[in-house]
Amino acid sequence: MNIKAAKEEIIRTVRAYLQKDELGTYVIPPERQRPVLLIGPPGVGKTAVMRQIAEEMNINLVSYTITHHTRQSAIGLPFIARKSYGGEEHAITEYTMSEIVASVYDQIERSGIREGILFLDEINCVSETLAPTMLQFLQYKMFGTHKVPEGFVLITAGNPPEYNRSVRDFDIVTLDRVKRIDVTADFPVWKEYAYQNGMHGAVTAYLEIRKEHFCRVVNDPDGRHFVTPRAWEDLSDSLRVYESLSLPVGRELIAGFIQDPEIMKSFAVYYELWNRYRTVYRIPDILEGTASGGDESLRNAVFDEKLSLIGLLVSALGSRFLQVDTRKEVQRELFGIVKKIRDDLRRERDAETDGTGDSAVPAQPAGRQDRAAAAAGLENGRMTVLERLRTASGELQGKIDAKRAARMLAREREKRLLMTVRALDELCDGLAREASGDAARDYALMRNRFAESEAERRAFSLKTGQELENAFHFLAETFGEGQEMVIFLSELSASVYAMKFIQEYGSREYDRQSRLLLLKDRRQALREEIFSLTEEKE
C-alpha cells in the first residue's frame, strides 16, 4: 500500500490499541498488541507520517534510528548488586535502565500525556550484537529487563533488502508477533504531500514529466545509483534557500542529493529550462491578467514545455493558497484572543457596576462567581488592554515552548503559531503608541487594528481568487479546452490548499471547466456505449 493508506491503517491500529473498557484497562492487553512493522524504501515518508499521526492524535512520539545504538544503550549497563538467597548473600549482575525506555518516561514527564508511539527505524539493519535484543523487543516489548510503559504503541520500520545490504531477515516466530505493513513509493500520494508542504515547483513539475525518476535504485558495474522521495524534498529545500540568497544552482548541488548521474543531469537541464520559462512566460503578468493568451509558439510547443508552464502556474498559485490558509488561521487565533479580552472586560465592568450603571464596554450576563472574582481583581488593580495583549502573547509563546520541549509540535504548525505571536506583538506595539489606559477606548483601538488586518487578509484572498481566474482565462485563450486545461484542473484538485480555497471562496472558471470536463466524459462514455452496441449488432 502507499504511505497515505499506511498512515490511516496505523491510526486505526493505535486507536484500537489505546481503547479502554469501562474499568480503565486496555481492551487489547498490551502483551497482545502486536508491534507494527513498516517495510518500505528509504525516504518514502515513514518518519514524517509518525510525526503527523502523533500530532493529529495528540499523543507522544519517541523516535530512534536503532542502527545508531549499541547493545549497551538499548539494554543498559551492567552493575553489581547484592541479594540474599536461602539465607546467603550473593553478588549478582543487574542492568541500568535502557536509554530508550528512559526516553519514553522522560517524554511522558515533559508532555504530561501517558500514551504515545515508540518508533524505531531501520530495525532490520541492526548489528550482530544487537539483533537478539531487537527480537526480544518485538516479542516481549522489553529492552533487557525493562519493559516499555503501557500506553505506548510500538511501531518499527525497515528497508527491503534491495535498498540495504545489511538487512536481516526475521524468522517466522518473530514475524508471527508483528503486524507487517508493506509500503511502496507512490508519486500521486507524494505529490499531494508536496503541494501541502510547498515543494519547489521545479521538482514537482519535473517529476510530473518524469515519474519514473521519482524513486529508483540501480545496480550496475559502476556501482549503486539511487534517488528517493526524501532526496527530492531535501533538494527542494536547498533550491529555495539558494534562490532566496541569489546563489548559483549548479550540478554540484543537485548531485549532492540526486545520486543517480542520469537523473541528476536530466533534472539539471530541466531546472535551467524552468528558470528560462519562468522569465519568458512572465507568470506574474499572467496572474495579474496583463499577459494576453493565444501565443502560437506556446500553442505549438512540445508537450513538456506546456507541462512546465502549467507547473509554474500551479506552483505560483499554490504559494498564494498556502498564504491564504496561513493568514486565515493566524487571524482566527487573534480573533479568539481579542474576543476573550472583550468578554473579560465586559464581565469586570458588569461586576463593577453590578448591573446598576451604564458600561463603557457593552455588558453581557455574568454569573455570581464571575462577578465575585472580577470584584476581587478590582481591589488588586485591573490589567489594561495592552497588558492583557502582552499576557496573551506570553502565554501563547509559553505553549509553543512547552510543545516544542515535548516534541509535539510539527514544523508547519509551529510556524503558524509563531506568526500569531508576531502578529500579537505588532498589535501590542501599535496599541502602545496610542493607549490611554481607558479600557473602552483602548479596546476600540485594538478592535480597529484587528479589523484593519482582517480587511487586508480578505483583500489578499480576493486578489488570489482573481489570479486563479486570470490563469484559467490565459490557458483557455492559449489552449482552448484541450488536455492542457484538464491537466491544470487535475493539478489544482491534487492540492489540499487549492481545494480549501475554492471550497471557501469559489471559482467560476473552475466550476465551468469542471462541468465542461464532466460533459466531455459523459459524451465519450456515450460514444463508447453506442460503438459497442453497434459492434454487437454487426
C-alpha atoms as one frame of an Amber mdcrd trajectory, in Angstrom:
protein
   0.000   0.000   0.000   1.083   3.627  -0.344   2.158   5.733   2.625  -1.198
   7.543   2.807  -3.100   4.258   3.198  -0.445   3.032   5.652  -0.970   6.170
   7.753  -4.715   5.521   8.004  -4.116   1.883   8.949  -1.626   2.888  11.654
  -4.093   5.435  13.069  -6.742   2.722  13.265  -4.253   0.378  14.921  -3.212
   2.960  17.524  -6.848   3.798  18.295  -7.635   0.122  18.757  -4.600  -0.497
  20.988  -5.377   2.555  23.172  -9.069   1.713  23.553 -10.045   1.097  27.196
 -13.031  -0.626  28.763 -15.288   0.749  31.500 -12.741  -0.274  34.153  -9.945
   1.696  32.502  -7.961  -1.291  31.258  -6.896  -1.747  27.652  -9.369  -3.833
  25.648  -6.461  -5.446  23.795  -3.939  -6.328  26.538  -0.506  -4.743  25.962
   1.120  -8.169  25.639  -1.250  -8.934  22.729  -0.689  -5.602  20.969   1.492
  -6.610  18.056   4.189  -4.076  17.123   3.641  -2.599  13.665   6.441  -3.359
  11.192   6.595  -0.945   8.223   8.693  -2.223   5.339   9.366   0.232   2.529
  12.023   2.121   0.551  14.061   4.841   2.260  12.719   8.378   2.080   9.137
   7.323   1.406   7.904   9.256   4.451   7.715   6.698   7.251   9.157   9.007
   9.928   7.168  12.031   8.704   3.959  10.009   8.961   4.747   9.140  12.583
   5.016  12.855  13.425   1.730  13.574  11.663  -0.074  10.762  13.488   1.234
  11.834  16.896   0.204  15.452  16.332  -3.245  14.587  14.952  -3.951  12.194
  17.848  -2.311  14.468  20.460  -0.095  11.688  21.791   3.638  11.388  22.396
   6.237  10.331  19.869   9.626   8.929  20.847  11.702   8.180  17.772  15.026
   6.360  17.389  17.098   5.109  14.474  18.150   1.869  16.087  21.285   1.393
  13.966  22.769   4.371  15.842  22.646   2.386  19.090  24.789  -0.269  20.715
  23.661  -3.182  22.833  24.588  -1.227  25.957  22.422   1.809  25.126  19.491
  -0.470  24.256  19.517  -2.753  27.318  21.518  -0.663  29.803  24.893  -1.092
  31.501  25.626  -3.914  33.972  26.346  -3.243  37.627  26.885  -5.449  40.684
  24.020  -5.715  43.170  23.794  -7.869  46.306  20.804 -10.060  47.139  20.051
 -12.719  49.714  19.103 -16.230  48.551  18.487 -19.099  51.005  19.884 -17.030
  53.830  23.124 -16.290  51.996  24.103 -13.025  50.346  25.216 -13.160  46.709
  26.640 -10.674  44.225  24.515 -10.582  41.075  24.545  -8.649  37.808  21.738
  -6.179  37.149  21.322  -3.571  34.412  20.671   0.148  34.437  17.525   1.271
  32.632  17.691   1.230  28.847  18.270   4.663  27.317  15.301   4.065  25.017
  12.887   3.119  27.813  14.161   6.039  29.919  13.439   8.373  26.984   9.823
   7.194  26.965   9.432   8.075  30.646  11.160  11.431  30.053   8.706  12.215
  27.256   5.740  11.360  29.492   7.100  13.755  32.105   7.680  16.543  29.570
   4.226  16.325  27.980   2.061  15.122  30.857   0.499  12.600  28.440   0.890
   8.902  29.275   0.157   7.471  25.808   2.122   7.634  22.619   4.184   5.917
  19.939   7.675   4.460  20.302   9.066   4.428  16.765  12.247   2.526  15.916
  13.591   2.937  12.379  15.924   0.590  10.467  15.072  -2.231  12.845  16.077
  -4.945  10.376  19.567  -3.454   9.937  20.879  -3.759  13.497  24.346  -5.057
  14.349  25.093  -8.677  15.171  25.298  -7.962  18.897  22.030  -6.021  18.962
  19.952  -8.472  16.906  18.876 -10.716  19.855  17.802  -7.615  21.792  15.603
  -6.492  18.894  13.982  -9.898  18.668  13.263  -9.764  22.402  11.839  -6.266
  21.961   9.483  -7.312  19.150   8.279 -10.374  21.024   8.024  -9.083  24.600
   8.214  -5.237  24.325  11.239  -5.228  26.627  14.814  -3.969  26.432  16.787
  -6.223  28.740  14.829  -6.282  31.996  12.969  -3.029  31.349   9.502  -3.023
  29.834   8.123  -0.257  27.617   5.365   1.531  29.622   1.759   0.579  28.943
   0.053   3.080  26.696   2.921   3.265  24.217   2.299   1.585  20.875   5.391
   0.090  19.248   5.922   0.924  15.592   9.040  -0.118  13.727  10.300   0.375
  10.207  12.831  -1.195   7.900  14.028  -1.248   4.297  13.711  -4.074   1.765
  16.992  -5.900   1.014  17.400  -4.246  -2.413  17.953  -0.918  -0.634  20.273
  -2.090   2.135  22.806  -4.914   2.069  22.856  -5.226   5.857  19.148  -6.131
   6.085  18.378  -9.125   8.289  15.506 -11.494   7.618  13.221 -12.046  10.587
  12.303 -15.651  11.325   8.708 -16.872  11.279   8.473 -16.824  15.084   9.249
 -13.094  15.108   7.098 -12.208  12.077   4.185 -14.016  13.727   4.367 -11.476
  16.562   4.236  -8.282  14.476   1.683  -6.571  12.261   3.504  -6.127   8.965
   2.629  -3.327   6.520   4.462  -3.136   3.196   4.754   0.411   1.839   5.529
   1.394  -1.753   6.634   4.717  -3.213   3.563   6.319  -4.812   4.060   9.551
  -6.759   0.413  10.801  -6.758   0.313  10.467  -2.950   3.699  12.151  -2.600
   2.539  14.954  -4.900  -0.344  15.738  -2.511   2.211  15.960   0.296   4.489
  18.104  -1.901   1.755  20.639  -2.643   0.718  20.723   1.009   4.293  21.459
   2.119   5.158  23.982  -0.590   7.667  21.868  -2.502   9.704  23.724  -5.129
   7.785  23.963  -8.393  10.717  22.745 -10.498  10.794  19.487  -8.534   7.061
  18.750  -8.782   6.875  19.794 -12.445   9.909  17.684 -13.391   8.563  14.598
 -11.630   5.177  15.094 -13.289   7.007  14.714 -16.603   9.486  12.050 -15.442
   7.533   9.990 -12.922   9.938   7.077 -13.386  12.632   9.215 -11.731  10.681
   9.642  -8.510  12.188   6.655  -6.705  14.788   4.365  -8.232  17.665   2.080
  -7.277  20.008   0.779  -9.982  22.878  -1.680  -9.584  25.356  -1.702 -12.478
  29.113  -2.280 -12.971  29.773   1.345 -11.957  28.124   0.854  -8.592  24.762
   1.524  -6.977  22.846   4.629  -8.066  19.672   5.765  -6.383  17.182   8.553
  -5.819  14.487   8.650  -3.122  11.467  10.833  -2.283  13.412  12.215   0.692
  16.201  13.335  -1.658  13.734  15.327  -3.784  12.306  17.040  -0.694  15.741
  17.916   0.671  16.804  19.231  -2.741  13.632  21.341  -2.842  14.532  22.991
   0.493  18.047  23.800  -0.737  16.781  25.204  -4.039  14.501  27.629  -2.215
  17.267  28.831   0.104  19.822  29.144  -2.707  17.364  31.174  -4.787  16.486
  33.445  -1.863  20.232  34.149  -1.369  20.801  34.556  -5.140  23.340  31.729
  -5.035  24.064  29.792  -8.245  22.445  26.363  -8.521  24.827  24.034 -10.316
  25.126  20.342 -10.906  27.338  20.019  -7.836  24.414  21.000  -5.600  21.961
  18.701  -7.373  24.413  15.768  -7.327  24.619  16.058  -3.543  21.007  14.869
  -3.330  20.209  13.025  -6.587  22.737  10.210  -6.503  21.951   8.861  -9.937
  24.074  10.520 -12.670  21.437  10.131 -15.376  18.614  11.622 -13.304  20.904
  14.342 -11.908  21.857  15.531 -15.401  18.251  15.330 -16.583  16.972  17.464
 -13.698  19.862  19.967 -14.036  18.908  20.575 -17.678  15.242  20.866 -16.739
  15.970  23.315 -13.905  17.710  25.638 -16.389  14.678  25.412 -18.700  12.363
  26.007 -15.741  14.098  29.283 -14.937  14.006  30.321 -18.588  10.292  29.516
 -18.842   9.671  31.473 -15.638  11.202  34.545 -17.319   9.813  34.072 -20.821
   6.226  33.364 -19.825   6.049  36.118 -17.170   3.994  34.175 -14.633   3.301
  37.309 -12.503   1.825  39.012 -15.572  -0.416  36.014 -16.275  -1.716  36.050
 -12.696  -2.211  39.819 -12.808  -4.231  39.414 -16.009  -1.948  41.649 -18.110
  -0.486  38.844 -20.275  -2.515  38.010 -23.371  -3.120  34.396 -24.311  -3.197
  32.891 -27.767   0.582  32.713 -28.279   1.042  30.469 -31.345   4.563  29.420
 -30.345   3.296  28.233 -26.984   0.273  26.538 -28.507   2.599  24.600 -30.830
   5.293  23.964 -28.202   6.362  20.471 -27.216   4.249  18.841 -24.528   6.991
  19.033 -21.870   7.130  22.811 -22.285   3.370  23.075 -21.856   3.566  20.960
 -18.714   6.291  23.242 -17.400   4.105  26.308 -17.920   1.238  24.616 -16.077
   3.673  23.626 -13.319   4.836  27.238 -12.985   1.256  28.463 -12.687   0.302
  25.777 -10.164   3.441  26.479  -8.109   2.803  30.243  -8.022  -0.877  29.788
  -7.172  -0.007  27.118  -4.603   2.140  29.559  -2.624  -0.779  32.038  -2.681
  -3.257  29.403  -1.484  -0.887  28.443   1.350  -0.568  32.099   2.385  -4.359
  32.489   2.359  -4.763  29.475   4.627  -1.956  30.605   6.958  -3.317  34.146
   7.255  -6.775  32.823   7.972  -5.507  30.587  10.788  -3.465  33.433  12.318
  -6.491  35.744  12.209  -8.645  33.049  13.789  -6.181  32.766  16.678  -6.110
  36.559  17.034  -9.890  36.763  16.968 -10.097  34.278  19.845  -7.722  36.413
  21.914  -9.497  39.695  21.083 -12.855  38.109  21.885 -11.580  36.812  25.240
 -10.315  40.287  26.179 -13.684  41.755  25.223 -15.555  39.196  27.299 -13.244
  39.735  30.291 -13.735  43.488  30.103 -17.481  43.068  29.952 -17.533  40.751
  32.959 -15.337  43.062  35.001 -17.345  46.132  34.072 -20.554  44.283  34.851
 -19.163  43.213  38.226 -18.075  46.787  38.972 -21.470  48.320  38.206 -23.376
  45.206  39.357 -25.977  45.995  36.746 -26.805  49.461  38.148 -24.812  51.694
  35.838 -24.006  52.046  32.177 -20.959  50.239  30.911 -18.443  51.771  28.532
 -17.950  48.246  27.186 -21.392  46.678  26.489 -22.210  44.278  29.312 -23.231
  40.665  28.946 -24.704  38.337  31.612 -22.195  37.099  34.183 -22.614  34.584
  36.966 -22.170  35.428  40.644 -18.851  33.598  40.787 -17.559  35.576  37.804
 -18.626  38.834  39.418 -17.061  37.935  42.738 -13.779  37.024  41.046 -13.815
  40.209  38.985 -14.617  42.317  42.072 -11.677  40.724  43.898  -9.490  41.562
  40.910 -10.620  45.193  41.001  -9.331  45.557  44.559  -5.860  44.474  43.386
  -5.911  46.674  40.291  -7.170  45.695  36.849  -4.913  44.962  33.877  -5.033
  47.372  30.974  -5.937  46.192  27.458  -2.276  46.455  26.466  -1.213  44.326
  29.443  -3.819  41.716  28.530  -2.500  41.561  24.972   1.085  41.157  26.197
  -0.033  38.471  28.640  -1.807  36.608  25.814   1.340  36.815  23.691   3.483
  35.473  26.530   1.053  32.649  27.250   0.987  31.604  23.601   4.789  31.671
  23.421   4.847  29.562  26.595   2.564  26.982  24.984   4.815  26.879  21.919
   7.904  26.373  24.092   6.194  23.612  26.082   5.019  21.810  22.943   8.461
  22.173  21.398  10.149  20.808  24.520   7.745  17.864  24.481   8.476  17.330
  20.749   4.776  17.508  19.994   4.778  20.385  17.511   5.043  19.909  13.757
   7.104  22.429  11.813   4.198  23.961   9.873   2.029  24.257  12.993   4.912
  25.846  14.925   5.451  28.335  12.108   1.813  29.411  12.189   1.771  29.799
  15.957   4.948  31.890  15.835   3.331  34.081  13.194   0.406  34.568  15.593
   2.811  35.640  18.343   4.421  38.103  15.949   1.015  39.483  14.946   0.139
  39.892  18.644   3.403  41.713  19.289   2.745  44.035  16.339  -0.727  44.695
  17.755   0.884  45.500  21.122   3.416  47.854  19.524   0.691  49.718  17.662
  -1.523  49.966  20.726   1.384  51.101  22.944   1.772  54.260  20.870  -1.871
  55.291  21.347  -3.052  53.596  24.550  -4.595  55.874  27.149  -5.314  53.386
  29.918  -9.054  53.793  29.417 -10.443  50.277  28.857 -13.230  51.233  26.448
 -11.036  53.485  24.306  -8.102  51.067  24.209 -10.356  48.138  23.397 -11.809
  50.140  20.487  -8.267  50.867  19.233  -7.342  47.172  19.462 -10.556  46.128
  17.713  -9.966  48.647  14.908  -6.419  47.421  14.351  -7.654  43.837  14.234
 -10.344  44.908  11.752  -7.656  46.504   9.555  -5.592  43.312   9.495  -8.740
  41.304   8.739  -9.550  43.638   5.834  -6.015  43.116   4.489  -6.450  39.350
   4.755  -9.757  39.453   2.878  -8.266  41.695   0.180  -5.377  39.244  -0.300
  -7.834  36.342  -0.564  -9.922  38.205  -3.165  -6.784  39.035  -5.142  -5.752
  35.377  -5.061  -9.182  34.415  -6.364  -8.797  36.844  -9.261  -5.324  35.448
 -10.017  -6.850  31.983 -10.276  -9.483  33.261 -12.710  -6.768  35.016 -14.759
  -4.791  31.773 -15.001  -7.870  29.979 -16.314  -8.509  32.745 -18.879  -4.907
  32.632 -20.124  -4.938  28.854 -20.552  -8.340  28.931 -22.253  -7.185  31.603
 -24.723  -3.954  29.729 -25.434  -5.030  26.074 -25.476  -8.803  26.137 -25.513
 -10.458  23.270 -23.673  -7.844  20.677 -24.540  -5.723  18.352 -22.462  -3.738
  21.272 -21.025  -6.849  22.525 -19.226  -7.571  19.008 -17.962  -4.042  18.774
 -16.524  -4.401  22.198 -14.858  -7.679  21.106 -13.264  -6.206  17.841 -12.028
  -3.158  19.607 -10.550  -5.414  22.007  -8.654  -7.512  19.096  -7.425  -4.370
  17.410  -6.063  -3.551  20.435  -3.883  -5.175  20.465  -0.434  -4.851  24.238
  -0.094  -6.190  24.873  -3.603  -9.321  22.862  -2.896  -9.794  24.511   0.503
  -9.562  27.901  -1.194 -12.015  27.011  -3.960 -14.494  25.499  -1.500 -14.433
  28.641   0.665 -14.208  31.403  -1.933 -15.456  29.660  -5.061 -14.167  29.940
  -8.616 -16.497  30.431 -11.557 -13.882  29.271 -14.061 -13.010  26.174 -12.039
 -16.692  25.247 -11.812 -17.258  25.965 -15.505 -14.264  23.988 -16.710 -15.145
  21.122 -14.369 -18.667  20.988 -15.792 -17.308  21.022 -19.354 -14.915  18.203
 -18.480 -17.758  16.211 -16.944 -19.882  16.708 -20.089 -16.959  15.575 -22.253
 -16.553  12.452 -20.147 -20.277  11.698 -20.452 -20.220  12.233 -24.211 -17.177
   9.976 -24.558 -18.842   7.289 -22.455 -21.994   7.567 -24.580 -19.965   7.268
 -27.807 -18.210   4.172 -26.477 -21.535   2.648 -25.474 -23.049   3.341 -28.918
 -19.941   1.906 -30.585 -20.103  -1.272 -28.504 -23.820  -1.715 -29.285 -23.122
  -1.257 -32.992 -20.394  -3.890 -32.865 -22.760  -6.333 -31.139 -25.390  -5.903
 -33.887 -22.814  -6.493 -36.602
